[in-house]
Amino acid sequence: MIRSIAVSLFLTFAVVLVGCAPAAPPPSPPPAPVADAPADIAALNAARAAFMAAYEKGDAEAIGKLYTAEAISEPNNQPTLKGRDAIVASLKSMFEQVSLKAVLTPEETRTLGSVGLDRGRYTVTVTPKAGAPPTSAEGRYMVVYVKGADGTWQVSRDMDNAAGAPPPTPSAAPSTTK
């Protein structure tokens, strides 16, 4: 009996000690994502330059490597392209018909952790391979990048739109006085 009282007291004392032990500190929050790290901005600038070079060469495969497998592209006045394969197929079709030279002029290039944004203006000169004279167009673009686990930046989403002529100004209402 004394033995069971001693065991009981020991267990009670142990429970009290465990209950009074300080709790483990909560885990530290993850570090805040780094904004506009110079190496990340340089990587986005390099990706933009690689795009322009491949575009001028008509190299759809090289452009495709700049995109994630599930990327979405929304080109001006064209259907939405879902996935790298659709983007490459569309580019191949276009490059069969025309040669292009594009100049992308960034107005904002930002990163925050593993997400990047490149926004700016473009000028593109299109020369039909069938012999028609070249034409030029200007517009705006926006590209969203994601940084992979290997540190490589790829396009996740892109959109462009041509800078069209402003809508016509409504003419003055005809006069009803005579």
JODAKA-V781174 format. One record per run of one state. SS is the DSSP state (2 for helix, 1 for strand, 0 for the rest). FROM is the first residue (numbers start at 1). TO is the last residue. If there is no record, write none. Layout:
BEGIN
ss:from:to
SS:FROM:TO
SS:FROM:TO
END
This chain:
BEGIN
ss:from:to
0:1:1
2:2:20
0:21:34
1:35:35
0:36:37
2:38:57
0:58:59
2:60:64
0:65:66
1:67:74
0:75:80
1:81:82
0:83:83
2:84:97
1:98:112
0:113:114
1:115:128
0:129:134
1:135:147
0:148:152
1:153:162
0:163:178
END
